[in-house]
């Protein structure tokens, strides 16, 4: 002690005794003898075990946070590398196929085959973008769910019909069983259930070799006065999942087989999106699998029964027709305008085109009342956007200004975007890329 205090007015230190408790010590020399030897020392001691334990816990938390941030950074870096590969690959294919189609215009069969491949690549790019946006929305907590009535059996038929085309291309047997569904008219967010089912089924098709099979039983496991428990199973005979990867299969940006990027294109976001959607709606998703023997995913989701349908069933709608319907088509992108105009005119519609919101307002103002039966309005446009144009039309003092149906036709496709369109006076929202049949049905609904 004398040596440690030599030349010092005081000394502070921390020590741990043999029981594991921590102490803060303060030592101050009080008196020395005539020979300069230390005779009296003031010692103050305080038990700081709780403080020390809290500090260690805090430091451990900091280390974990730093480690988690490092893992997240590495995962996102890997994700960006995958994205670069997955975006460049179909773009390269699209450019190549477009050149081949142009060189084979005199051979319709060959040109048609190249165009089909272009459409496939474009669909993949669209799916890729949608996955990234959905995951971003879910992680930020901005996603909004609908609560609207829909037919569960029709939704399943639509999803599995789309997947069946993919399965047949790979020579896979797809068996869908909906005999376990007793109640089919429910209330919920159909777009999100569709996304869950598509993600799970697309994975099954992607990772099942030719000649394999996918079995999809759908049933209700229980039902109360107002809620049914929906169960959707996807059992495939695919490549299976290793035990190590099964523990991480629902993490964003994670994929098991990094060596097979050319064969299994994707970002590793499909299953995490499905899990997050289900968790937000009170549902679950689980997996059982053996490497080389296939996988079985089981989804459960509570769905509210549609009491209004039970009281008054809705009859089937007649086939839609828009022959002769006069439409003001507002679109600033020349290619999108040409495509939409051609498709609508093929169905018999009469089209007047405007290339920005101001042209749309001027065209409507110059028209006779009732001349335009529907306005299809893009949103992101120069001069005046679709929101402003809609408000300007609705504010006109003429008989049809407040009643002419205006449909948003936009790539802004989240629930809040739909709500904004309705808030400014639009009647419907159609997401890009355009589903022609959906658009025709909506136009016919308002013009029949």
Buried (B, 14 or more C-beta within 10 A) or exposed (E): EEEEBEEEEEBEEEEEEEEEEBBBEEBBBEEEEEEEEBEEBEEEEEEBBEEBEEEEEEEEEEEEEEEEEEEEEEBEEBBEEBBEEBBEBBEEBBEBBBEBBEEBEEEEEBBEBBBEBBEBBBEBBEBBEBBBEBBEBBEEEEBEEEEEBBBBBEBBBBBBEBBBEBBEEBEBEBEBEBEEBEBBBBBBBBBBBBBBBBBBBBBBBBBBEEEBBBBBBBBBEEBEEEBBBBBBBBBBBBBBBBEEBBEEBBBBBBBBEEEEBEEBBBBBBBBBBBBBBBEBBEBEBEBEBEBEEBBBBBBBBBBEBBEEBEEEEEEEEEEBBBEEBBBBBBBBBEEBBEBBBEBBEEBEBBBBBBBBBBBBBBBBEEBEEEBBBBBBBBBEBEBBBBBBBBBBBBEBEBEBBEEBBBBBBBBBBBBEBBEBBEEBBBBBBBBBEBEBEEBBBBBBEBBE
